């Protein structure tokens, strides 16, 4: 989008040539072949040579080519997902993403990195939480294609907790064992 491109024309016959192109291009007088024409298209553009004249004759033609313009994806958006994850409910959560125009893939960053790993299938992000992690994790997604990476989504802050057992570190006066337990607990 707005990036300069080069179009190379190979002409036969004897120069100089005059090539009449479709709008918005002007007639080109070409001294040598191949000829390189440079321009910066704002949108996908068709180039058609309608008439080619060399030193000996004039010919009509319909030689055409397309210059396709692709854009970097827009900002990615996390539509939904939990603000708190409790390991008592499992170690996996799903975030829903908004489809981003021109996106070919979605890539996540997680901070801290050891908190989780994320895989994306269609517009669902599957978050596999590290069972040893507790605390706040920040997730962010980027949409990208072969032109580059779009702006990151807003941070999604998730509090990761576990109510599977008692957190003895938070209580200085209460100690339970075994922790976690199935039947008998000693206080």
C-alpha positions in Angstrom: 0.0 0.0 0.0 1.8 3.1 -1.2 5.1 1.1 -1.6 7.0 1.6 -4.8 6.9 -1.3 -7.2 8.8 -2.0 -10.5 7.1 -3.3 -13.6 9.5 -4.7 -16.2 8.5 -4.6 -19.9 10.3 -6.7 -22.6 9.8 -5.3 -26.1 10.6 -6.9 -29.4 11.4 -5.1 -32.7 13.6 -2.1 -33.1 13.5 0.8 -30.7 12.6 3.4 -29.8 9.2 2.2 -28.8 6.1 4.1 -27.8 3.7 2.2 -25.5 0.2 3.5 -24.9 -1.1 2.4 -21.5 -4.5 2.6 -19.9 -5.4 5.4 -17.5 -3.9 6.6 -15.1 -0.6 5.8 -16.9 0.7 8.0 -19.6 2.2 7.0 -23.0 5.8 5.8 -22.5 8.6 6.4 -24.9 11.1 3.7 -24.4 14.6 3.8 -25.7 15.9 0.3 -24.6 14.4 -3.0 -23.7 13.8 -4.3 -21.1 12.2 -1.1 -19.6 11.4 -0.7 -15.9 8.5 1.5 -14.9 8.2 2.4 -11.2 5.1 3.7 -9.5 3.4 3.6 -6.0 -0.1 2.1 -6.3 -2.6 2.9 -3.5 -4.9 0.1 -4.5 -4.8 -3.0 -6.7 -4.2 -1.7 -10.3 -4.5 -3.2 -13.8 -1.9 -2.1 -16.3 -2.9 -2.6 -20.0 -0.8 -1.8 -23.0 -3.2 -0.9 -25.8 -0.8 0.2 -28.6 2.9 -0.5 -29.2 4.8 1.4 -31.9 8.4 0.6 -32.8 10.7 2.0 -35.5 8.9 -0.1 -38.2 5.2 -0.5 -37.3 2.3 0.0 -34.9 0.4 -2.9 -33.3 -2.7 -3.0 -31.1 -2.5 -5.3 -28.1 -4.3 -6.2 -24.9 -1.3 -7.2 -22.9 -2.2 -6.7 -19.3 -1.0 -7.3 -15.8 -2.3 -6.8 -12.3 -0.4 -5.2 -9.5 -2.1 -6.4 -6.3 -1.9 -4.2 -3.2 -2.2 -5.9 0.2 -2.2 -4.2 3.5 -0.8 -5.0 6.9 -3.6 -6.3 9.2 -5.3 -3.9 11.5 -5.1 -4.1 15.3 -6.0 -7.5 16.8 -8.8 -7.8 19.4 -9.4 -10.3 22.1 -13.2 -10.5 22.2 -13.7 -12.7 25.3 -12.0 -14.9 27.8 -11.7 -15.3 31.6 -10.2 -12.6 33.8 -9.4 -15.3 36.5 -8.3 -18.8 35.9 -8.6 -21.3 38.8 -6.7 -24.6 38.4 -9.5 -26.3 40.2 -11.4 -25.9 36.9 -8.6 -27.1 34.7 -5.4 -25.9 33.1 -6.8 -24.8 29.8 -8.9 -21.8 28.8 -10.2 -20.4 25.5 -10.0 -16.8 24.3 -12.1 -15.7 21.4 -10.5 -13.4 18.8 -12.1 -10.9 16.4 -11.4 -11.6 12.7 -9.0 -9.0 11.3 -9.1 -8.1 7.7 -5.9 -9.2 5.7 -4.7 -11.4 8.6 -3.2 -14.7 7.7 -2.1 -15.7 11.2 -2.4 -14.7 14.8 0.5 -14.7 17.2 0.4 -14.4 21.0 2.8 -13.1 23.5 2.5 -14.1 27.2 4.2 -12.3 30.1 5.8 -13.8 32.0 6.6 -16.4 29.3 6.5 -19.3 31.7 2.9 -18.6 32.6 1.4 -20.3 29.6 1.6 -21.3 25.9 -1.0 -20.3 23.4 -2.1 -22.0 20.1 -4.6 -20.5 17.7 -7.1 -22.5 15.7 -9.4 -20.4 13.5 -10.4 -17.5 15.9 -10.0 -19.5 19.1 -6.9 -19.1 21.2 -6.2 -22.2 23.4 -4.3 -21.2 26.5 -2.4 -24.0 28.2 -1.5 -22.8 31.7 1.7 -23.9 33.5 0.5 -25.8 36.6 3.4 -24.3 38.6 2.5 -20.7 37.8 0.4 -18.5 40.1 -0.1 -14.7 39.7 -0.9 -12.2 37.0 -0.3 -13.0 33.3 -0.6 -10.5 30.5 -1.6 -11.8 27.1 -1.5 -9.9 23.8 -2.2 -11.0 20.2 -0.9 -9.7 16.9 -2.4 -10.3 13.4 0.1 -10.7 10.6 0.5 -11.5 6.9 3.4 -11.5 4.4 3.4 -7.7 4.5 4.1 -7.5 8.2 2.5 -7.5 11.6 -0.4 -5.3 12.7 -0.7 -3.4 16.0 -1.0 -5.6 19.1 -4.3 -6.0 20.9 -4.9 -4.4 24.3 -3.4 -6.4 27.1 -5.6 -9.1 28.5 -4.7 -9.5 32.2 -5.5 -12.9 33.7 -5.2 -13.7 37.4 -4.1 -17.4 37.8 -5.0 -19.0 41.1 -5.4 -22.5 42.5 -8.0 -23.5 45.1 -7.0 -27.2 44.8 -5.2 -27.0 48.2 -4.6 -24.5 50.9 -1.9 -22.0 50.3 0.1 -22.4 53.5 2.4 -19.6 52.5 -0.3 -17.1 53.0 -1.2 -18.4 56.5 1.6 -18.2 59.1 -0.4 -19.8 61.9 -2.1 -22.7 60.2 -0.3 -25.7 58.8 -2.1 -28.6 57.3 -0.7 -31.9 56.1 -0.8 -33.7 53.8 -1.7 -30.8 51.4 -3.5 -31.5 49.2 -5.4 -34.3 50.9 -8.1 -36.8 49.9 -9.6 -37.8 53.2 -7.7 -37.1 56.5 -6.1 -33.7 57.3 -3.9 -33.0 60.3 -4.0 -29.5 61.7 
